């Protein structure tokens, strides 16, 4: 029995040290793993503008005005893509009747610096300030659209700014629960599931039932936790990276109908 007790104590200490090591590694490396900017895909784009973040870093954005639009769609893209990759979709949003505003995170496209969760949050506020000062666009005229990683800044912005609506496309409930479904660490990144309970604007969620990057269960969890008014559109058979190719027309149609019903 004493030998067994000692063996169990040693095993317990080993597991504790392993957990602490995993937690420290997760904390120190998580943002490098979450933010993986590609090589810039553009030099210039229609509507491209540069503006300063609060700390002076120059950020890239696109603004496509649309005098007939009821709302401006403020778009936050996913990981491993930049505004050049998103430009065709942004043009489709514009053609569908929206004004469009979109941001490249730090280190993406022509934006300087390196992205972290906190400076992404700050930069979304700087983006809204730029839109207000340069173009007269105020947050109450905006619907916030977040795809995948972009769901993080989109949800955060909707918790603090009075916006017309929030749209999530293939968003995760939190960053750490994408690779590990259970919460095993005492911290997380982009904890959308906790924050969405405080969002009071109308919500529209799209998620592919065959999403192979952010499992469908994430969309279901976000929808269940959200307040009314809310609407979910589950895209049968759609995966993560083919969502616009397979279901783009349906997404635009649902967006137009939803937008027409907003106050």
N, C-alpha and C positions, 0 to 999 in steps of 0.2 A: 504493500500500500504506500509506504513512503516513496518508493521509486516511481510508482504511478503518479503520485501527487507532484513530484518534482518534474516528471515528464510533461504533465499537463500545464504546470506553471511555465516551463520553458516554451511549450507550444503557444501558450497564451501571450507571453512576451513577444515571441516572434511574430504572431499575427497582429499584435498591437503596433509593433514597429513597422510592419509591412503596410498597415493601414495609414499610419502617420506619413510614411514615405509616399504612398499613393496620393494622399491628400495634398502634401506639399508640392508634389510634381504636378498635380492637377491645377493647383492655384498658380504656380509659377509659369507653367507652359500653356495653360488653357487658351489664352488669347492668341498665342502664336498658332495654335491648332485651329481655332475658330476662324480667324481672319487669314485667308490665303489668297491674296490678290494675284491675278494673272498679269502677265506682261500687257501693258496698255494696248488696247485695240484701236486707238484713235489719236489723231492730232487735232482734228476739228470736227464738229458736228453741228447740225442745225440747232440753233438756240443755245449753244454752249456759252457759259459765262464762268468767270472766276470771281470768287469773293473770299474775304478773310474770315477765318474762325476767330473766336474770342481771343486766342493766344497768338494770332497773326498768321498762322499756317494758311496757305492758299488752298482753297477747295474748289473742285469742279462741279458744276451743276448744269442742268438743261432746263430752260424755260420755253415752253411752246404756248403762247397766248392763244385764246380762242374767244373772241368777243361774244359768241352765242352760247357759251357754256354756262350752266347753272353753277358748277363747282370746278375747282382746280384739283386734279388728282396729284397728290404729293407721293411720289413713288420711291421706295427703298428696295434696292435689288438684293439678290442672293449672294452667296459667297462664290469666289472663283469666277466672277464676271464683273464687267464694268459698264459704264454708260454706252460704250460702243456696241457691246453685245446686246444691250437692252433697247437700242435706238429703234429697231423695227417695231417692237411692242409699244414703245412710247408713242410712235407715230400712229399706230392703230388706235391707241387710247384717244389721241387727239382727233383722229378722223371719226371716232365714235361720238364726239361731241364734248369732250373734256378739254379744258386747259390742262397743261401738264408741267409739273415741276419734279425734278429728280436729282438725287445727290450721289456723287461718288465718295465713298468713305476714304479716310486717310490711307494713302498708299495705293489706292485703286485709281486707274486711269491717270488723269493729270493732277489729282489731289496729292498734296505733299504730306509728309509725316508718316506715322504708323498708327493704325487703328487700335483702339482699346474700347471696351464696353462704355466706359465713362466719357471718353471724348467723342464717341459716336452720338451719345445722348446730347452732349453739349452742342455738337455740330448741327443736329436737327433743329435746335433752337436758333442757331445762327442762320440756318437756311430760311426759317420762317421770318426772321428779322430782315434778311436780305429781300425776300419776296415782298414784304410790307413796304420797305423803304424804296425799292427800285420800281416795283410794279403795282403797288397799292393793293396787293393780295393779302387779306387778313385770314387768320386761322378759321374763323367761322364760315368762310367760303370754301374750305378745303375738306376733301375726303382723303384720309391717310391710307395708303396702300402699301402693304409690306409683303414681300415674297421671301419665303424660306428664312434665311438669316435676317432679312429686312423686316420680318415680323417683330423682332426685338425693338428696334428704334420706333417702329410704328405704334406698338402697344404702349411703350413708354411715353411717346408724344401724346397719345390719346388720353393718358391718365392726367396730364398736366395742362394741356391746351384745350380751349373750347373749340372743338372741330365739328364739322357737319356729319362725319361718319368715319368708320374704320373698316377696312377690307383686308383680310388675311388670305394669302395664297400659299398653301403648302407650308404653313408656319409650324414651328415646334413649340411644345409647352414649356420647355427649358432646354438650354444647350446641352447640359450634361446628361439629360434623360434621352437624348438621341442614341448615343452608343450604349448607355446603361439604363434600362427602363426604370429601375428602382432608385430612389434617392438614398445613396450610401455615403455621401459626403455632407458635411455641415454647411456647405455653401454651394452656390450655383452661378451660372452666367445666364443673362437674359431670361429671367424667371417670368415668362409671359403668363403662366398659369396663375401665379399669385396676383399679378398686376391686373389681369383682365377682369377680376371681380370688382375693381374700382372704376372701370370704364363705364360711362353712362351714355355715350352716344350710340346711335344705331350701328349694328355690327353685321357684316356679311363675310362668311367664311367659305372658301373653296378648298377642297382637298381631294387628291386622287386616292381612290380605294386601293390602288396597287403601288402607291408611293414606295420606292425602294431606297430612299434616303431618310426621309422623315416619315415614320410609319403613320398610317391612317389614324391610329389611336390618338395621336397628338391632336389632330384636328377635332376629333370627337371630344377629347377632354377639354379643349379650349371652349368649344361650343357649349358643353354642359355647364362650365363654370361661369360663363358670361351672363350678363344681365340682359333683360329684354329692353328694347326691341332687337331681335337677332334673327338671322336667317342663315342656314347652311345649305350649300350646294355640293353634294358628294359626286365626284366625277368617276363613274364606273370604269375600271380598267386603266385609269390614267396614272402614269408614273411621275416621278419628281421632275425630271428634266425635259419631259415631252409635253408638259401641261399646256403650253401655249400652242404647240404644234397640233396636238390632238383635240384640245378643248377650247382653243382661243375664241372661236366664234360664239360658243355658248357663254363663255365668261363675259365677253363684251355685251352680249344680249342681256344677261342677268344684271350686269352693272348698270346698263342704261335704264332698265326697268326699276331697279332699286333706287337709283339716283333720282328718277322722276318722282318717287314717292317720299323723298326726304323733305323736311320743312324748308 
